Each structure stands twice: as structure tokens, then as C-alpha cells.
Amino acid sequence: MIIDRDENITIIAQEKASVKTLINNIEQSYDKFKNYHLIVRLSSLEKILLEDIIEFLRLSNNHRSAKKSFVVVSDKVDLDEMPDEIVVVPTLQEAYDIIEMEEIERDLGF
């Protein structure tokens, strides 16, 4: 698990372990991340299934309920198959854009 910070955003990247291992690692270290918007980059993983993305749902819901953004970045998934409850984008720039839009929505009271 590779962790990088950019102001109020934490970017977590995964090298070789499985998605379940990554989620477990994030949950164990969650206190370090809970006050930041989270971007989880899965770009280095070979194959990502819908079931892998759904594994992030509980973590995403908990994080978003605390008024923080949670975005998964992967260009190896069919975005049309992704559930509406979790934000999945193909590029890191789009993840930043989503976080910016969600911050504006929160500021406006949505």
C-alpha cells in the first residue's frame, strides 16, 4: 500500500496485493485517513471485477457519511456496470474533479 498526501486528499495506491487485502489495510489504518478525502488507485492491478469494487462499498459509505469524498480510480472496469453508490473514475484527474465538485455541493448544503 502506497500512501501519498496532497493537501486535504490522501491517495492510496495498491501494487500487488488483492483488493480485499487493500481494504483490510485501509480499515486497519483508517484513523490516519478519516479526516481526508480518499482516492484509491487500482491502476496497477491487472484485472478488476465488479465484485472487487463492491468490496469498497461499506468503506465508501462510512467515509462519505463523515462528509468526506471517497473515489476509486481504475481504467480496467466497465463504468456502466458500477453501482451508483460508489464513485469510480478512470483517471486521477477525474478523481480530483469529483472531490472538488463534492466539496462545492457540501458548501452549498447539498
N, C-alpha and C positions, 0 to 999 in steps of 0.2 A: 504494500500500500504506500503510495507516494502522496504526500500532502504538501500543498502549496497555498499560500495566502496572498490575496490581492485585496487590500483594504478590508471591506466587510464581507468578503467572499472567501470560502475555503474550497479549493479544488482537490478532489481525491481521485487519484488515478490508480488503476489496477494493472499490474504487469502480467502475472501468470496464474495466479490462484483463481479458483472458481468464484462465481457471483455470490454463492452462499457464504464462502469464506470472507469475501469482502464485506458483505452485510454484517456478519458476525464481528469483524474487526471494527467497523464503524460503530456498531452498537456498544461494544466494549469501551471505546474511546469517545463516546458521544458527548461527554461533558466538555471536551475540548472544542467541539464543533457547534454546540447548541445555540450559541449567540451569533452565528454567522450564517449567511446564505450558503447553501451547499450545491456544488456541481460535482457530479460523479461521472468521470470519464471512463468509458468502457472501450475506448478506441483500440487498445492493444489486444483485446480478446478476439480470438478467431471467429467464433460463432456465438451469437446471442439469440436466444429464443424468447418468445413471448413470456414463457414461464419464468425466465430469468428476470425480466423487467417487473413482472408481478411480485416477485420476491421483495422488491423495494417499496411496495405499496404501503405497508404499515409504517416503515421508517419515514416515508414521504408524508403521509397523513399526520404523523406526530410532529414532524418538523414544521409543516405548513400551519398546523393549529397554533403554533407559537409565533405566528406572523413572520416566518422566515421562508424564503424560497428554497425549493429542492428541485434540481433539474438533472436529468440523466442525459449524457451525451454519447450517442452511438450512431455511426453511419451504417451499421450492419443489421438494422432491424427495419421491418416494414412499418412505417409510421402510421399507416392506415389501420393496422392491427392493434395499436397501443390503446389501452383504456384511457378514457378522458380524465380519470382521477390522478394520473401521474404525467408529468411533463417530460417528454423525450424529444430531443432535437438532434440533428445530425452534426452540428458544428459547435465549437466552443464559443464562437462569436454569437451564435443564436442563443446560447445559454445566458450570456451576459445581457443580451437584448431582453430576454424573458424576465430576468431578475429586475432590470430597470423598469420594465412595464409594470410588473407586480408591485414594485415599490411605489410607483406613481398611483396605482389603484389603491394601495393601503393608505397613502397620504390623503387621497380623496374620500376615504371611508368606505370603499367597496369591499 
